[in-house]
């Protein structure tokens, strides 16, 4: 019931727009600060997360697989992460601000939030995750007041159109193919 309201209500769309704009501010400022300073270096953070991993009550490392990822992939390639982290933060913020590919932007924002949590950084991540999950559950309604209202129909018309193999019939996104003929699923 709540998910249906989030996905369909115009009132929910207005509330989601406010949440989306708040999160866009959080992501844009974090990314812009790192991009504009020009001296962002993730290697110190990565070394700290490797040296002090998240531990359970028994003292055992909880996310050993993530520590291995940081040690063997992220730290040796810190120069790449020094670019993709600030750029990713900025692009997530921009997508949320413009309401452009909102659910994709929020998915990648949540991915970064969880990456920070796996590394042991709490900060504002729990609140950002809570609001992000609400936006993600809302789907297209979260970007109704934004560019998604124009972009998603365009994508459905152009990108999601496909040709039936063997003849030139167009298959729409609400159709399936049976015996090489489009069949309406509605």
C-alpha positions as CSV (number, residue, x, y, z in Angstrom):
1,X,0.0,0.0,0.0
2,X,2.7,2.5,1.0
3,X,4.8,1.5,-2.1
4,X,1.8,2.0,-4.4
5,X,1.2,5.5,-2.8
6,X,4.9,6.3,-3.3
7,X,4.8,5.2,-6.9
8,X,1.5,6.8,-8.0
9,X,0.5,9.7,-5.8
10,X,1.1,13.3,-6.9
11,X,1.4,14.3,-3.2
12,X,4.1,11.7,-2.8
13,X,5.8,13.1,-5.9
14,X,6.0,16.5,-4.2
15,X,7.4,15.0,-1.0
16,X,9.9,12.9,-3.0
17,X,11.0,16.0,-4.9
18,X,11.9,17.7,-1.6
19,X,13.8,14.5,-0.4
20,X,15.5,14.3,-3.8
21,X,16.6,17.9,-3.7
22,X,18.0,17.5,-0.2
23,X,20.0,14.4,-1.2
24,X,21.1,16.2,-4.4
25,X,22.6,19.0,-2.2
26,X,24.4,16.4,-0.1
27,X,25.9,14.6,-3.1
28,X,26.6,17.7,-5.2
29,X,28.5,19.5,-2.4
30,X,30.5,16.4,-1.5
31,X,31.5,15.8,-5.1
32,X,32.1,19.5,-5.9
33,X,34.3,20.0,-2.9
34,X,36.5,17.1,-3.9
35,X,36.5,18.1,-7.6
36,X,37.2,21.8,-7.1
37,X,39.9,21.4,-4.5
38,X,42.0,19.3,-6.9
39,X,43.8,17.6,-4.0
40,X,41.4,14.7,-3.2
41,X,43.3,11.6,-2.4
42,X,41.4,8.4,-1.3
43,X,44.5,6.5,-0.4
44,X,44.6,7.7,3.2
45,X,41.0,6.7,3.7
46,X,41.6,3.3,2.0
47,X,44.6,2.6,4.2
48,X,42.6,3.5,7.3
49,X,39.7,1.3,6.3
50,X,42.1,-1.6,5.7
51,X,44.0,-1.0,9.0
52,X,40.8,-0.6,11.1
53,X,38.1,-2.8,9.5
54,X,34.6,-3.1,10.9
55,X,34.7,-5.7,13.6
56,X,31.9,-7.6,15.4
57,X,31.4,-8.0,19.1
58,X,33.7,-10.9,19.1
59,X,36.5,-8.9,17.5
60,X,36.3,-10.7,14.2
61,X,36.4,-8.7,10.9
62,X,32.8,-8.5,9.6
63,X,33.4,-7.6,6.0
64,X,36.6,-9.4,5.2
65,X,35.7,-9.6,1.5
66,X,35.4,-5.8,1.4
67,X,38.8,-5.3,3.2
68,X,40.3,-7.7,0.5
69,X,38.7,-5.6,-2.2
70,X,40.1,-2.4,-0.7
71,X,43.6,-4.0,-0.2
72,X,43.9,-5.7,-3.6
73,X,41.8,-3.5,-6.0
74,X,41.1,-0.1,-4.6
75,X,44.4,0.8,-2.9
76,X,46.6,-0.2,-5.9
77,X,44.3,1.7,-8.2
78,X,43.8,4.7,-5.9
79,X,44.5,7.1,-8.8
80,X,41.3,5.7,-10.5
81,X,39.3,6.0,-7.3
82,X,40.5,9.6,-6.9
83,X,38.6,10.4,-10.0
84,X,35.5,8.2,-9.9
85,X,34.6,8.9,-6.3
86,X,34.2,12.7,-6.7
87,X,32.9,12.5,-10.2
88,X,30.4,9.8,-9.1
89,X,29.2,11.9,-6.1
90,X,28.8,14.9,-8.3
91,X,26.9,13.0,-11.0
92,X,24.6,11.4,-8.5
93,X,23.8,14.8,-7.1
94,X,23.3,16.3,-10.6
95,X,20.9,13.4,-11.5
96,X,18.9,13.9,-8.3
97,X,18.8,17.7,-8.7
98,X,17.5,17.5,-12.3
99,X,15.3,14.5,-11.7
100,X,17.2,12.8,-14.6
101,X,17.5,9.0,-14.5
102,X,16.5,9.5,-10.8
103,X,16.4,5.8,-9.9
104,X,19.7,5.0,-11.5
105,X,21.3,8.0,-9.8
106,X,19.9,6.9,-6.5
107,X,21.0,3.3,-7.0
108,X,24.6,4.4,-7.5
109,X,24.3,6.8,-4.5
110,X,23.2,4.0,-2.3
111,X,26.0,1.8,-3.6
112,X,28.5,4.5,-2.5
113,X,26.7,4.9,0.8
114,X,27.0,1.2,1.5
115,X,30.6,1.2,0.4
116,X,31.4,3.9,3.0
117,X,29.5,1.8,5.7
118,X,31.4,-1.3,4.7
119,X,34.6,0.7,5.2
120,X,33.4,1.7,8.7
121,X,32.4,5.3,8.1
122,X,29.0,6.2,9.6
123,X,28.7,10.0,9.0
124,X,25.3,10.9,7.4
125,X,25.2,7.6,5.5
126,X,22.3,6.0,7.5
127,X,20.0,9.0,6.9
128,X,21.1,9.2,3.2
129,X,20.4,5.4,2.8
130,X,16.9,5.7,4.4
131,X,15.9,8.6,2.2
132,X,17.5,6.9,-0.8
133,X,15.6,3.7,-0.3
134,X,12.4,5.7,-0.2
135,X,13.3,7.4,-3.5
136,X,14.3,4.1,-5.0
137,X,11.0,2.4,-4.0
138,X,9.1,5.3,-5.5
139,X,10.6,4.6,-8.9
140,X,9.5,7.0,-11.7
141,X,7.3,9.0,-9.4
142,X,10.5,10.4,-7.7
143,X,11.5,12.0,-10.9
144,X,8.0,13.1,-12.0
145,X,8.9,16.7,-11.2
146,X,12.1,16.7,-13.3
147,X,13.6,15.6,-16.6
148,X,12.4,11.9,-16.1
149,X,9.0,13.0,-17.4
150,X,10.5,13.6,-20.8
151,X,13.5,11.3,-20.8
152,X,11.7,8.0,-19.9
153,X,9.1,8.2,-22.6
154,X,11.9,9.0,-25.1
155,X,13.9,6.0,-24.0
156,X,10.8,3.8,-24.2
157,X,10.1,5.0,-27.7
158,X,13.6,4.8,-29.1
159,X,15.9,2.5,-27.1
160,X,13.4,-0.1,-25.9
161,X,11.9,-0.6,-29.4
162,X,13.2,-3.7,-31.0
163,X,12.7,-5.5,-34.3
164,X,11.4,-9.0,-34.5
165,X,14.1,-11.2,-36.0
166,X,13.3,-12.2,-39.6
167,X,10.9,-9.4,-40.5
168,X,10.5,-5.7,-39.9
169,X,7.7,-5.7,-37.4
170,X,8.3,-3.4,-34.3
171,X,7.8,-4.9,-30.9
172,X,6.7,-2.4,-28.2
173,X,7.6,-2.7,-24.5
174,X,4.1,-3.9,-23.7
175,X,4.3,-6.7,-26.2
176,X,5.9,-10.1,-26.5
177,X,6.8,-12.2,-29.5
178,X,5.1,-15.5,-30.3
179,X,5.7,-17.3,-33.6
180,X,7.6,-14.2,-34.9
181,X,4.5,-12.0,-34.4
182,X,4.1,-9.2,-31.8
183,X,1.5,-10.1,-29.2
184,X,0.0,-7.4,-26.9
185,X,0.4,-8.3,-23.2
186,X,-2.3,-6.1,-21.9
